[in-house]
Amino acid sequence: DDQGVIDMWRNPTYRGISYRHNLFADIGDDTGLHAGQGGIRFDDLISGMTVHGNVFLRASRGFGGVQMNCGRDNIIDNNLFLDCQAAVSGSYGAWNDHWKTAKATPPPPDFIFNDLYRARYPELNRLFEAPFLNHMWRNAIIRCGKELTRMPETFDRVADVVLAEDPGFLKGNDLNR
């Protein structure tokens, strides 16, 4: 519980990691569910990640297929969410106290704040400045309970397709149970 198959936690300066072309299927159960379970989880400030071209099939219980707590600058692009409780859960503003703590005490190691690292990841220069957005672009969301939970205003959304029924491309495939 309170986990993802892939789970990162607490450092907003992690950058440049991409999760591409994976299948996350049949994730989680309802036994003792306190918070949730999902495919990919960016917990407490994780920012600057890319989730592209993945399939999330029944990949959420309590969370979305992708779950975020308080991160920013994450890109969720061109994924298929099928039969998930939610496609994406969480938001920038879910745990704003974490950002106050992070601003008061920058995380180690020191190289994260050097000129070379900041040149490669310029968004670090505005880490504590508005707007605090995540990006949801060109995803197919099929038969999911919700597209997005909490604070939709913190997501830049472009061309997501949301369908209540399978348009036919999964017929005869054992993914469609």
C-alpha positions in Angstrom: 0.0 0.0 0.0 1.1 3.6 -0.6 3.4 2.5 -3.3 4.0 2.2 -7.1 5.6 -0.5 -9.1 8.1 2.2 -9.8 8.4 4.6 -6.9 10.5 7.7 -6.4 10.4 9.9 -3.3 11.2 13.3 -1.9 13.9 15.0 -4.1 12.6 17.7 -6.5 16.0 17.9 -8.2 15.9 14.4 -9.8 15.6 15.2 -13.5 15.8 13.7 -16.9 14.4 10.2 -16.1 12.0 8.7 -18.8 9.8 5.7 -18.4 9.0 4.5 -22.0 7.2 1.6 -23.6 6.3 -0.4 -20.5 3.3 -2.5 -19.6 1.9 -2.0 -16.1 -0.9 -4.5 -15.6 -3.1 -5.8 -12.8 -1.5 -3.6 -10.1 -2.7 -3.7 -6.5 -5.6 -5.1 -4.5 -8.1 -3.9 -2.0 -6.6 -5.8 1.0 -5.8 -3.3 3.7 -5.9 -0.4 1.3 -5.0 2.8 3.2 -3.7 5.1 0.5 -3.3 3.4 -2.8 -1.2 1.5 -5.4 -0.3 2.4 -8.9 2.0 1.8 -11.8 4.4 4.8 -11.5 4.5 6.9 -8.4 6.2 10.2 -8.0 5.9 10.9 -4.3 6.5 14.1 -2.4 8.1 16.6 -4.8 9.4 14.3 -7.6 9.6 16.6 -10.6 10.9 16.7 -14.2 10.1 13.1 -15.1 8.7 11.8 -18.5 6.2 9.0 -18.8 5.7 8.2 -22.5 4.2 5.5 -24.6 3.3 3.1 -21.7 0.2 0.9 -21.2 -1.5 1.1 -17.8 -4.0 -1.8 -17.7 -5.9 -2.2 -14.5 -2.9 -0.5 -13.0 -4.4 1.4 -10.1 -6.1 0.9 -6.7 -6.8 4.1 -4.8 -4.2 5.9 -7.0 -4.0 6.5 -10.7 -1.9 4.5 -13.1 0.5 7.4 -12.6 0.4 9.0 -9.1 2.0 12.3 -8.0 2.2 14.1 -4.7 3.3 17.7 -5.1 5.7 17.3 -8.1 5.9 19.7 -11.0 7.2 19.7 -14.6 6.3 16.0 -15.0 5.2 15.1 -18.6 2.7 12.3 -19.1 2.5 11.9 -22.8 1.0 9.4 -25.3 0.1 6.6 -22.9 -2.8 4.2 -22.8 -4.8 4.0 -19.6 -7.3 1.2 -19.7 -9.7 0.1 -16.9 -7.8 2.1 -14.2 -9.6 3.6 -11.2 -8.0 6.9 -12.4 -5.5 7.6 -15.2 -3.5 10.1 -13.1 -3.9 11.0 -9.5 -2.3 13.7 -7.3 -1.4 17.3 -8.0 1.2 19.9 -7.4 -0.7 21.3 -4.4 -1.3 18.1 -2.6 1.4 18.6 0.0 2.6 22.2 -0.1 4.3 21.9 3.3 6.9 19.6 1.6 7.9 22.5 -0.7 8.3 24.9 2.2 10.6 22.4 3.9 12.6 21.7 0.6 13.0 25.5 0.1 14.3 26.0 3.6 16.8 23.0 3.5 17.9 22.2 -0.1 18.5 18.4 -0.5 22.0 17.0 -0.9 24.3 16.5 -2.8 25.6 19.9 -3.5 26.4 19.2 -7.2 22.7 19.5 -7.9 23.0 23.3 -7.4 26.1 23.8 -9.5 26.1 25.7 -12.8 26.6 22.7 -15.0 23.5 20.8 -13.5 21.4 24.0 -13.7 22.4 24.5 -17.3 21.3 21.0 -18.2 18.0 21.4 -16.2 17.2 25.1 -16.3 13.8 24.5 -14.8 15.7 24.1 -11.4 16.2 27.9 -11.5 12.5 28.4 -11.0 11.9 25.4 -8.8 10.0 27.4 -6.2 8.2 29.8 -8.5 4.8 29.7 -10.1 3.3 28.4 -12.3 3.4 24.9 -10.8 2.3 22.7 -13.6 2.4 19.1 -14.8 1.6 18.1 -18.3 -0.8 15.5 -19.7 -0.6 15.3 -23.4 -2.1 13.0 -26.1 -3.1 10.1 -23.8 -5.9 7.6 -24.5 -8.0 7.1 -21.4 -10.5 4.2 -21.8 -13.0 2.9 -19.3 -11.3 4.6 -16.3 -13.2 5.8 -13.3 -11.6 9.3 -13.6 -9.2 11.0 -15.9 -7.5 13.1 -13.3 -8.0 13.5 -9.5 -7.4 16.7 -7.5 -6.5 20.1 -8.8 -7.0 19.8 -12.5 -5.9 23.4 -12.8 -2.3 22.3 -12.1 -2.2 20.2 -15.3 -1.6 21.5 -18.8 -3.7 19.2 -20.9 -3.5 18.8 -24.6 -5.5 16.4 -26.9 -6.2 13.6 -24.4 -8.9 11.2 -25.7 -11.3 9.9 -23.1 -13.7 7.0 -24.0 -16.2 5.2 -22.0 -15.9 2.1 -24.2 -13.2 0.3 -26.1 -13.3 1.7 -29.7 -12.6 -1.8 -31.0 -8.8 -2.1 -31.2 -8.7 -4.5 -28.2 -11.4 -6.9 -29.3 -10.1 -10.5 -29.4 -7.0 -9.5 -27.4 -6.6 -11.1 -23.9 -5.9 -7.6 -22.5 -9.6 -6.9 -22.9 -10.9 -9.1 -20.1 
